[in-house]
């Protein structure tokens, strides 16, 4: 159970990181 929860958290964190990188990239580009 804890492992599953951890895995979900990691995936969410990665998604958030990707979003942040995209935002920063677009911000720098403009």
C-alpha positions in Angstrom: 0.0 0.0 0.0 2.7 2.5 1.0 4.7 1.6 -2.1 1.7 2.3 -4.4 1.1 5.6 -2.7 4.7 6.5 -3.0 4.7 5.6 -6.7 1.7 7.8 -7.3 3.4 10.7 -5.5 6.5 10.3 -7.5 4.5 10.4 -10.8 2.7 13.5 -9.6 5.9 15.2 -8.6 7.4 14.4 -12.0 4.4 15.9 -13.7 4.6 19.0 -11.6 8.3 19.3 -12.4 7.6 19.0 -16.1 4.9 21.7 -15.9 7.3 24.0 -14.1 10.0 23.4 -16.7 7.6 24.1 -19.5 6.4 27.3 -17.8 10.0 28.5 -17.3 10.9 27.6 -20.9 7.9 29.5 -22.3 8.6 32.4 -20.0 12.2 32.7 -21.1 11.2 32.3 -24.8 8.8 35.3 -24.8 
